[in-house]
Amino acid sequence: MEFTNGKWTTMDDKERPDAVEKCLLHLKKKERQARETAHRQAWERLCPLEYRNTRSEQLPNVQKFEEVQKWQYGAKGLLLTGPTRRGKTRSIWKLLERLHFDERREILAFTPMDLKLAVATAWRDFFNVSHQAFSRCDDEMEEEEWIWQVRTIDVLFLDDLDTIKFTEAVEETIYDIFEFRPMHGKPVIATVNITGRALAARMNTNGRGAKIVERIREYCQVINFS
């Protein structure tokens, strides 16, 4: 039997395999279309509208833009340095577009304010939770899940890293990011507007600034947009 146009009809035994195959192909097509739609919607949530239609010829340094696009996924990340308005962030988002659609990489991106708020929330939950004798509260689990995501997501993008307010919690989080991720084959992509020496001076709680900058240089390919 076959249900077609709201009616049941008889089907010859010879026709049944073809009908089943046709049905399976149709279902696979629908599933593929649904996945593609979800993937495109995920990109729209991730990438700011302003950066979705970047064209290289509109940027001040096409050569540097093209150099960024040549980066290949691996443990060694990418650091773009140089003054503002040089096309660093646009170059990165174009690279992330390729990683998202062509390589199907999972991406987590933070602006300075996003990172500041996320770290503050995670640390607040960590220190303010009410521990129970034999159970853990939801807030604590959420904090640990956030840290694990930052550590293990395929690609972590930190935009304008130098402009964030470097509280002790932020410094410790950044230190952990560059300590953990490269050791597990997970790259960090970042942009900064100042020199490494100036960045180290801003991140100097407990003498961590120089160590963080040293790790950034060691584990990132540096492209200077000056």
Buried (B, 14 or more C-beta within 10 A) or exposed (E): EEEEEEEEEEBEEEEEEEEEEEEEEEEEEEEEEEEEEEEEEEBEEBBEEEBEEBEBEEBEBEEBBEBBEEBEBEEBBBBBBBEEEBBBBBBBBBBBBEBBEEEEBEBBBBBBEBBBEBBBBBBEBBEEBEEEEEEEEEBBEBBBEBBEEBBBBBBBBBBBBBBBEBBEBBBBBBBEBBBBBBEEEBBBBBBBBBEBEEBBEBBEBEEBBBBBBEBBEEBBBEBEBE
